[in-house]
Amino acid sequence: MPASRTSPRPPPKIDLALQGGGSHGAFSWGVLDRLLEDESLAFAGISGTSAGAINAAVMATGFARGGRAGAREALAAFWRDTSRSGSPFSPADPGAAGAFAWDRLPGYRWVSSYWRSLSPYEFNPLNLNPLKDLLQRHVDCVALRDGPMRLFVTATSVHSGQARVFTREDMSLDALLASACLPHLFQAVEIDGEPYWDGGYTGNPALYPLIYDTESLDLLLVKINPLERAGTPRRNAEIMDRLSEITFNASLIGEMRAIAFVSRLVREGRLDSGRYKDLRLHMIADDAGLAPLGAASKMDTTWPFLERLFALGHAAASKWLKAHRADIGVRATLDIEGEFLGRRAAREAATRPGAKRRRPELP
């Protein structure tokens, strides 16, 4: 009898969530390049904010045109072009296009303070945006709408302070520009008569679109913004940078808390598993490699610096694949409590004299 033939199982699909962070998005480029290189994984949806949204749009454009190889080529071409375009992430930063240690020079704080005292409506009245020209060369919104990847891009409404998530059905270059619009550097981007700022204030990145609008239970976060930093900022620029970092992480922490809470209730049988997802969360990050880089380095688009970030991301993805590829479709590999819920603080509070255990209640 002839040997029975079975169709090969399709690769498992995962969702990707890409953080923003200016030129540090080149770290995510390295991660994406390595994931695209591994044909044992497929992609269901991508949620991105700011540089994460741009990476997602460039990747989806390339994938629609030429599959995995096309996506890798598109990302490489975008970041190479970025290095030739001055500083598309900051048209006014005095050290934007130079070495990443500008913020450590004594004179930097004075020049930076001067620029921060002016609004983008004052120092850039013509609203010139070098990022727009860059996106026009590398993003095809028609390809995004018709391509196989589901794309979600977050921006913040100036009027309501709420997140707006743009899908591939209403995707535009303006949506990408809005997602990357830092209000002290760029004029608000108007879409349908409403102004928008950077999506990092309300979702960096937004996870809920992936939960509600894709079938995948595996969600991989590519994190480029450290949650913790040692020491107390003392210079004004350092204080502002740390405040910005905390603000841009707050929405992600909130969503992680909610996901952990719902997943626990589903596993305990207190919520209907048919209506609620028990997500398998994963994360690729390199805090040791990225945390030492100052905030000003997020404006550095010199090619050697971008290559360095790419190498860090590629190595981090390779390490994660080696350790956890077999866990996709099986179990979560992200310790949400340890990374996002302050396990140490919770344990310390629980062991204090007189501390009582409280049963978690539904919000």
Solvent accessible surface area in square Angstrom, and as a share of the most:
residue,aa,sasa,rsa
1,M,233,1.04
2,P,126,0.79
3,A,91,0.71
4,S,104,0.67
5,R,236,0.86
6,T,121,0.70
7,S,100,0.65
8,P,124,0.78
9,R,225,0.82
10,P,112,0.70
11,P,56,0.35
12,P,46,0.29
13,K,123,0.52
14,I,0,0.00
15,D,2,0.01
16,L,0,0.00
17,A,0,0.00
18,L,0,0.00
19,Q,0,0.00
20,G,4,0.03
21,G,10,0.10
22,G,13,0.12
23,S,0,0.00
24,H,4,0.02
25,G,0,0.00
26,A,0,0.00
27,F,0,0.00
28,S,0,0.00
29,W,13,0.05
30,G,0,0.00
31,V,0,0.00
32,L,0,0.00
33,D,13,0.07
34,R,53,0.19
35,L,1,0.00
36,L,2,0.01
37,E,79,0.35
38,D,26,0.13
39,E,130,0.58
40,S,46,0.29
41,L,0,0.00
42,A,19,0.15
43,F,17,0.07
44,A,17,0.13
45,G,0,0.00
46,I,0,0.00
47,S,0,0.00
48,G,0,0.00
49,T,0,0.00
50,S,14,0.09
51,A,1,0.01
52,G,0,0.00
53,A,0,0.00
54,I,1,0.01
55,N,0,0.00
56,A,0,0.00
57,A,0,0.00
58,V,0,0.00
59,M,0,0.00
60,A,5,0.04
61,T,1,0.01
62,G,3,0.03
63,F,46,0.19
64,A,39,0.30
65,R,162,0.59
66,G,41,0.39
67,G,28,0.27
68,R,47,0.17
69,A,63,0.49
70,G,13,0.12
71,A,0,0.00
72,R,79,0.29
73,E,119,0.53
74,A,21,0.16
75,L,0,0.00
76,A,41,0.32
77,A,49,0.38
78,F,0,0.00
79,W,1,0.00
80,R,91,0.33
81,D,22,0.11
82,T,0,0.00
83,S,25,0.16
84,R,170,0.62
85,S,29,0.19
86,G,39,0.37
87,S,16,0.10
88,P,0,0.00
89,F,14,0.06
90,S,2,0.02
91,P,55,0.35
92,A,8,0.06
93,D,29,0.15
94,P,46,0.29
95,G,3,0.03
96,A,4,0.03
97,A,54,0.42
98,G,21,0.20
99,A,67,0.52
100,F,54,0.23
101,A,37,0.28
102,W,98,0.34
103,D,20,0.10
104,R,141,0.51
105,L,94,0.47
106,P,100,0.63
107,G,39,0.37
108,Y,16,0.06
109,R,94,0.34
110,W,183,0.64
111,V,67,0.38
112,S,6,0.04
113,S,55,0.36
114,Y,128,0.49
115,W,79,0.28
116,R,98,0.36
117,S,82,0.53
118,L,49,0.24
119,S,41,0.26
120,P,4,0.02
121,Y,121,0.46
122,E,108,0.48
123,F,43,0.18
124,N,16,0.08
125,P,95,0.60
126,L,141,0.70
127,N,74,0.38
128,L,119,0.59
129,N,30,0.16
130,P,45,0.28
131,L,3,0.01
132,K,85,0.36
133,D,75,0.39
134,L,0,0.00
135,L,0,0.00
136,Q,101,0.45
137,R,133,0.48
138,H,31,0.14
139,V,12,0.07
140,D,41,0.21
141,C,23,0.14
142,V,88,0.50
143,A,15,0.12
144,L,3,0.02
145,R,98,0.36
146,D,116,0.60
147,G,11,0.11
148,P,87,0.55
149,M,7,0.03
150,R,85,0.31
151,L,1,0.01
152,F,2,0.01
153,V,0,0.00
154,T,0,0.00
155,A,0,0.00
156,T,9,0.05
157,S,6,0.04
158,V,48,0.28
159,H,135,0.60
160,S,66,0.43
161,G,39,0.38
162,Q,117,0.52
163,A,33,0.25
164,R,71,0.26
165,V,31,0.18
166,F,2,0.01
167,T,38,0.22
168,R,50,0.18
169,E,114,0.51
170,D,62,0.32
171,M,4,0.02
172,S,36,0.23
173,L,37,0.18
174,D,55,0.29
175,A,0,0.00
176,L,0,0.00
177,L,10,0.05
178,A,0,0.00
179,S,0,0.00
180,A,8,0.06
181,C,1,0.01
182,L,35,0.17
183,P,31,0.19
184,H,81,0.36
185,L,13,0.06
186,F,8,0.04
187,Q,25,0.11
188,A,18,0.14
189,V,20,0.12
190,E,116,0.52
191,I,21,0.10
192,D,130,0.68
193,G,62,0.60
194,E,52,0.23
195,P,19,0.12
196,Y,5,0.02
197,W,87,0.30
198,D,1,0.01
199,G,0,0.00
200,G,1,0.01
201,Y,74,0.28
202,T,35,0.21
203,G,0,0.00
204,N,1,0.01
205,P,0,0.00
206,A,1,0.01
207,L,0,0.00
208,Y,88,0.34
209,P,6,0.04
210,L,1,0.01
211,I,34,0.17
212,Y,171,0.65
213,D,61,0.32
214,T,11,0.06
215,E,162,0.73
216,S,13,0.09
217,L,63,0.31
218,D,4,0.02
219,L,2,0.01
220,L,0,0.00
221,L,0,0.00
222,V,0,0.00
223,K,2,0.01
224,I,2,0.01
225,N,3,0.02
226,P,6,0.04
227,L,28,0.14
228,E,150,0.67
229,R,94,0.34
230,A,109,0.85
231,G,69,0.66
232,T,95,0.55
233,P,47,0.30
234,R,200,0.73
235,R,62,0.23
236,N,102,0.52
237,A,18,0.14
238,E,66,0.30
239,I,72,0.36
240,M,86,0.39
241,D,41,0.21
242,R,44,0.16
243,L,99,0.49
244,S,54,0.35
245,E,17,0.08
246,I,89,0.45
247,T,59,0.34
248,F,27,0.11
249,N,3,0.02
250,A,55,0.43
251,S,25,0.16
252,L,0,0.00
253,I,45,0.23
254,G,37,0.36
255,E,34,0.15
256,M,0,0.00
257,R,125,0.46
258,A,55,0.42
259,I,14,0.07
260,A,13,0.10
261,F,35,0.14
262,V,44,0.25
263,S,7,0.04
264,R,76,0.28
265,L,1,0.01
266,V,15,0.09
267,R,156,0.57
268,E,95,0.43
269,G,62,0.59
270,R,97,0.35
271,L,35,0.17
272,D,78,0.40
273,S,83,0.54
274,G,70,0.67
275,R,186,0.68
276,Y,80,0.30
277,K,49,0.21
278,D,45,0.24
279,L,15,0.07
280,R,54,0.20
281,L,3,0.02
282,H,0,0.00
283,M,32,0.14
284,I,3,0.02
285,A,33,0.25
286,D,34,0.18
287,D,60,0.31
288,A,90,0.70
289,G,16,0.16
290,L,4,0.02
291,A,24,0.19
292,P,86,0.54
293,L,4,0.02
294,G,20,0.19
295,A,38,0.30
296,A,9,0.07
297,S,0,0.00
298,K,44,0.19
299,M,25,0.11
300,D,2,0.01
301,T,2,0.01
302,T,47,0.27
303,W,51,0.18
304,P,97,0.61
305,F,9,0.04
306,L,0,0.00
307,E,80,0.36
308,R,104,0.38
309,L,0,0.00
310,F,48,0.20
311,A,57,0.44
312,L,43,0.22
313,G,0,0.00
314,H,47,0.21
315,A,62,0.48
316,A,15,0.12
317,A,0,0.00
318,S,39,0.25
319,K,157,0.67
320,W,16,0.06
321,L,10,0.05
322,K,188,0.80
323,A,66,0.51
324,H,55,0.24
325,R,61,0.22
326,A,88,0.68
327,D,19,0.10
328,I,9,0.05
329,G,38,0.37
330,V,89,0.51
331,R,136,0.50
332,A,48,0.37
333,T,37,0.22
334,L,18,0.09
335,D,64,0.33
336,I,24,0.12
337,E,83,0.37
338,G,43,0.41
339,E,74,0.33
340,F,8,0.03
341,L,44,0.22
342,G,38,0.37
343,R,81,0.30
344,R,195,0.71
345,A,63,0.49
346,A,59,0.46
347,R,150,0.55
348,E,91,0.41
349,A,41,0.32
350,A,64,0.50
351,T,112,0.65
352,R,146,0.53
353,P,137,0.86
354,G,76,0.73
355,A,46,0.35
356,K,178,0.75
357,R,235,0.86
358,R,202,0.74
359,R,179,0.65
360,P,55,0.35
361,E,128,0.57
362,L,111,0.55
363,P,158,0.99
